[in-house]
């Protein structure tokens, strides 16, 4: 039997919205007659262990109850996997049930469009047999951040490591038009991974606002949304919350992790809201913490005016990552490298233009980012730039020219040395000249004229003549062998001294 293909979360949300039953029509009674009873939708019966929802999710046990829903550990029988199933609580009044259903759909829609390691994943959404909606999410193994805060204080470095993944997830959500509006320790879950690390995850998008989506308004004008201790001043006044309200909540959580208490308190609900709007946060040193750099980062995020805070969640994350790296840390709690996650070589893709309600990154933040970032990698050549082959061609031409010049200089130095050595050996090379010089002349001989530039170059003697001149004795008869001249010479002129030797001397053999 072939199993049906699984639906994507976005498609499941669309199917859930289109199949939502219409509310019963209200009928008006005529004057003088009692009003007819309005038919109420059947409620989902009390969920018990072992009940099956939508024919495939078997409830194992209840995990916890929230403001509007209950979270159950469920087992999907067709895939044999565990998951978390969220349904509306049975004790919710009929007047609030319509709003709760809308928020459940809104949570499914917001989480389905966000795929981030630090955001809980939504697998399915649908309706039970009675028409009640349910939401299926991944099952998380661990504890929420509130349990850690209740046990002990956290060191400043550890606190920043735990919150950096949440800051990155919120920056990602803001870039996709989603504002959480209820960031608090109870909605941050610390998941234990198989590798032994901790992966913080942001959960519960029930009161999130999806910008640009046409949906029914679930919050009345002036209504206060969120948890009092983590509300921003604009939320405490009943104004619209944007991305900078999430930034305020993150700084409150960071303050609470480091100092062990909330920066704004009060004896009751209204007193706490007044403190958020009017009071300045206390100093770190009041709690025994001496971290002026981190205190300055958090204090800017807790500015009363939204425009005075960090302009984006990404800008806050960069400041925290730089502070953490200056203390020798290279990664956050989930193992993500700080240089890769927060300080890439280019800032165009990492620092998105902003988010809902924020402005562009100010110059001081941009300069701080560039100074803290590592040396940029060499950029690729721009498209259309001329090739650099001509550099290699020009270098080769220069090398060839140098080699050719060196060869010419060597040949020029060698040629005068060869032509000057031959005339020096010529007078002693011929035996006949030596005998003529030793024998007394009968007739005074006429001295030979000096060699001119047009005279022939003397020929080097043979090996036999050379040995005879050096060893003495009777000179052997020279062999009439014509050696190859070094350079072509002009023939002897008629009537020259070399053509008619003096009388009484031996005639020089002509080669």
PECORTA-V967601 format. One record per backbone hydrogen bond with DSSP energy under -0.5 kcal/mol. NH is the residue of the N-H (numbers start at 1). CO is the residue of the C=O. E is the energy in kcal/mol with one decimal. If there is no record, write none. Layout:
NH:CO:E
NH:CO:E
//
This chain:
12:8:-2.3
13:9:-2.1
14:10:-1.9
15:11:-2.3
16:12:-2.3
17:13:-2.4
18:14:-2.2
19:15:-1.5
20:17:-1.0
27:25:-0.5
33:30:-1.9
50:59:-2.9
51:48:-1.9
53:57:-2.9
56:53:-1.7
57:53:-2.1
58:56:-0.7
58:75:-2.4
59:51:-3.1
59:57:-0.5
60:73:-3.6
61:73:-1.1
63:71:-3.0
64:71:-1.4
66:69:-3.5
70:87:-2.8
71:64:-3.0
72:70:-0.5
72:85:-3.0
73:61:-3.1
74:72:-0.7
74:83:-2.8
75:58:-2.2
76:81:-2.9
77:56:-2.0
77:75:-0.7
80:76:-1.5
81:76:-1.2
83:74:-2.7
84:137:-2.5
85:72:-2.7
86:135:-3.5
87:70:-2.1
88:133:-0.7
89:68:-2.1
92:89:-1.2
97:93:-1.2
98:94:-0.8
100:96:-2.4
101:97:-2.5
102:98:-1.9
103:99:-2.1
104:100:-2.0
105:101:-2.2
106:102:-2.2
107:103:-2.6
108:104:-2.2
109:105:-2.5
110:106:-2.5
111:107:-2.5
112:108:-2.0
113:109:-1.0
114:111:-1.0
115:113:-0.6
116:114:-0.7
119:116:-1.8
120:202:-2.2
123:136:-2.4
124:136:-1.5
126:134:-1.9
128:132:-3.1
131:128:-1.8
134:126:-2.3
135:86:-2.4
136:124:-3.0
137:84:-3.2
138:121:-1.9
142:140:-0.7
143:190:-1.5
145:185:-1.1
145:188:-2.7
146:185:-0.9
147:144:-0.7
148:144:-0.9
149:145:-2.3
150:146:-2.1
151:147:-1.0
152:148:-2.0
154:257:-2.2
159:155:-2.7
160:156:-2.1
161:157:-2.2
162:158:-2.2
163:159:-1.8
164:160:-1.8
165:161:-0.6
167:163:-2.6
168:164:-2.3
169:165:-2.1
170:166:-2.6
171:167:-2.2
172:168:-2.0
173:169:-2.5
174:170:-2.8
175:171:-1.8
176:172:-0.8
176:173:-0.8
177:174:-1.6
178:173:-2.5
179:209:-2.5
184:182:-0.5
187:184:-1.5
188:185:-1.4
189:187:-0.5
189:201:-3.0
190:143:-3.4
191:189:-0.9
191:199:-1.9
192:141:-2.7
193:191:-0.6
193:197:-2.3
196:193:-1.3
198:333:-1.1
199:191:-2.8
200:198:-0.7
201:189:-2.5
202:118:-2.9
203:187:-2.4
208:205:-1.2
209:179:-2.7
210:208:-0.5
211:177:-3.4
211:209:-0.8
213:210:-1.3
214:212:-0.5
215:213:-1.1
222:238:-0.5
223:220:-2.1
225:223:-0.6
230:227:-1.8
231:228:-1.4
236:232:-2.4
237:233:-1.4
238:235:-1.1
239:234:-2.7
243:356:-1.8
245:242:-1.4
246:242:-1.0
247:243:-1.5
248:244:-1.8
249:245:-1.9
250:246:-2.0
251:247:-1.8
252:248:-2.0
253:249:-2.2
254:250:-2.4
255:251:-2.3
256:252:-2.3
257:253:-2.3
258:254:-1.9
259:255:-2.9
260:256:-1.8
272:268:-2.0
273:269:-1.9
274:270:-2.3
275:271:-2.0
276:272:-2.0
277:273:-1.8
278:274:-2.4
279:275:-1.4
286:283:-0.9
287:284:-1.8
288:285:-1.2
289:284:-1.9
291:289:-0.7
295:291:-2.5
296:292:-2.1
297:293:-1.5
298:294:-2.3
299:295:-2.7
300:296:-1.7
301:297:-1.4
302:298:-0.9
303:300:-1.2
308:305:-1.4
309:306:-1.2
316:312:-1.5
317:313:-2.1
318:314:-2.3
319:315:-2.0
320:316:-2.2
321:317:-2.5
322:318:-2.5
323:319:-2.1
324:320:-2.3
325:321:-2.4
326:322:-1.9
327:324:-1.0
328:325:-1.8
329:324:-1.6
332:336:-1.7
333:161:-1.9
335:332:-1.4
338:330:-2.6
341:337:-2.6
342:338:-2.5
343:338:-1.0
351:347:-1.6
352:350:-0.8
357:355:-0.6
358:355:-1.2
366:362:-2.1
367:363:-2.7
368:364:-1.9
369:365:-2.1
370:366:-2.1
371:367:-2.4
372:368:-1.6
373:369:-1.2
385:382:-1.6
391:388:-0.8
392:388:-0.7
393:389:-2.2
394:390:-2.7
395:391:-2.1
396:392:-2.2
397:393:-2.2
398:394:-2.1
399:395:-2.2
400:396:-2.5
401:397:-2.3
402:398:-2.1
403:399:-2.3
404:400:-2.5
405:401:-2.4
406:402:-2.1
407:403:-2.1
408:404:-2.2
409:405:-2.2
410:406:-2.1
411:407:-2.2
412:408:-2.3
413:409:-1.9
414:410:-1.6
415:411:-1.8
416:412:-0.8
417:413:-0.7
418:414:-1.4
419:415:-1.7
420:416:-1.6
421:417:-1.0
422:418:-0.8
423:419:-0.7
424:420:-0.7
425:421:-1.0
425:422:-0.6
426:422:-1.0
427:423:-0.7
429:425:-0.7
429:426:-0.8
430:426:-0.9
434:430:-1.2
435:431:-2.3
436:432:-2.2
437:433:-1.6
438:434:-1.4
439:435:-2.3
447:445:-0.5
455:452:-1.3
466:462:-1.5
467:463:-1.9
468:464:-1.9
469:465:-2.1
470:466:-1.4
471:467:-2.2
472:468:-2.4
481:479:-2.4
482:480:-0.5
483:481:-0.9
496:493:-1.2
499:496:-0.6
500:496:-1.2
501:499:-0.6
505:502:-1.2
508:506:-0.5
511:509:-0.6
//
